[in-house]
Structure formats: structure tokens, C-alpha cells
């Protein structure tokens, strides 16, 4: 697994909220391989591949969330740290805990505008 490979699972909010969260990560990871669905799903997912590097640019165009969104980021420890940092710069983030494996880490955050 590359240092930038990341899976993001989102619950709460709507499809626009999911797109806002993914947009906040694009400055760090580049465009996702998979974007959240436009359907009425209650859980949405996005993946960022191991090759893309973001510009690191600010997320000025990210819109506020309509309600709190629970986000689980999973990947290498470095990718999870970078994702947590990027989301914390754009949203108010409450850390709900982490689980670490041999080569992967998982962190859950609750995001609010």
C-alpha cells in the first residue's frame, strides 16, 4: 500500500456533504479514484489511489456541512494522519478514536462546519 492510498467512509449528512468532505481531501491527495454516490445511501465511500498527490492548496471552495458527518479514514498511518490534518483544517473535527494494525490505521472523526 502506498503512503497516499486512502479509503474514506462517510455517514450522516447528504450527498453534498459527502462531496464537500471529499473536496477537502483533494488538496492533499488529488482527485479520488471513486467518488461518493449521488443516491439516497446512508453510507458513502470514496477512495484515493496510491499515485495521485494533491497540490496542498487550500480548500476555500468547500461548502459548509448541513449536519455532522462521521468520517472513517483507513490507510497507511501517514495517509490517515494527512487526511485527519486536512479535514481538521477545513471543518471542526472531533476525534472518535483510532485502531492500528501492522500496516494500516483507521481513524474515526465527526466533522461539523
C-alpha positions in Angstrom: 0.0 0.0 0.0 1.4 3.4 -1.0 1.6 6.2 1.5 -1.2 8.0 -0.2 -3.7 5.2 -0.6 -6.8 6.0 1.5 -10.4 4.8 1.9 -12.9 7.3 3.3 -16.3 6.1 4.6 -18.9 8.8 5.4 -22.2 8.5 7.3 -24.6 11.3 8.2 -25.4 14.3 6.1 -26.3 14.1 2.4 -24.5 13.6 -0.9 -23.5 17.3 -1.0 -21.9 16.9 2.5 -20.0 13.8 1.3 -18.7 15.7 -1.8 -17.6 18.6 0.5 -15.6 16.2 2.6 -14.0 14.6 -0.4 -13.3 18.0 -1.8 -11.4 18.9 1.4 -9.2 15.9 0.8 -8.4 16.6 -2.8 -5.9 19.3 -1.9 -3.8 16.7 -0.1 -4.5 13.5 -2.1 -5.5 14.7 -5.6 -8.8 13.6 -7.2 -10.4 10.4 -5.8 -10.5 7.1 -7.7 -14.0 6.7 -6.6 -16.4 9.5 -5.5 -19.4 9.3 -3.2 -22.6 8.2 -4.8 -25.5 10.6 -5.6 -28.0 8.1 -4.3 -30.0 8.2 -1.1 -27.5 5.9 0.6 -26.9 6.4 4.3 -23.2 5.4 4.0 -21.0 6.7 1.2 -17.4 5.9 0.2 -14.5 7.5 -1.7 -11.1 6.1 -2.4 -7.9 7.9 -3.2 -5.3 5.8 -5.1 -1.6 5.5 -4.4 -0.4 7.5 -7.3 -2.1 10.9 -7.0 -0.6 13.7 -5.0 -2.6 16.8 -4.3 -1.5 20.4 -4.7 -1.8 21.0 -1.0 -3.8 24.1 -1.9 -6.4 25.5 0.5 -10.0 24.3 0.4 -11.6 27.8 0.0 -14.4 26.4 -2.2 -15.5 23.7 0.3 -19.1 24.4 1.4 -20.3 24.1 5.0 -21.9 20.8 6.1 -25.6 20.6 6.6 -25.2 18.4 9.7 -22.4 16.5 11.5 -20.8 13.8 9.3 -19.0 10.8 10.7 -15.9 10.0 8.6 -13.7 6.9 8.9 -10.4 7.2 7.1 -8.4 4.0 6.5 -4.9 3.6 5.0 -1.3 3.8 6.0 -0.5 5.7 9.2 0.9 8.5 7.1 -2.2 8.8 4.9 -4.5 8.7 7.8 -2.5 11.4 9.6 -2.5 13.6 6.5 -6.3 13.1 6.0 -7.0 13.9 9.6 -4.9 17.1 9.4 -6.6 18.1 6.1 -10.1 17.6 7.4 -9.3 19.4 10.7 -8.1 22.5 8.7 -11.5 22.8 6.9 -14.0 21.5 9.5 -14.4 21.3 13.2 -13.2 17.7 13.8 -13.8 15.6 16.9 -11.6 12.6 17.1 -13.6 9.5 18.0 -10.7 7.1 18.1 -8.3 5.1 16.1 -7.3 1.5 15.5 -3.9 0.4 14.3 -2.9 -2.7 12.5 0.5 -3.9 11.2 0.5 -1.7 8.1 -2.9 0.1 8.2 -4.6 2.5 10.5 -8.2 3.6 10.9 -9.4 6.8 12.5 -13.0 8.0 13.0 -13.8 11.7 13.1 -17.0 13.6 13.5 -17.0 16.7 11.3 -19.0 19.9 11.6 -18.8 23.2 9.9 
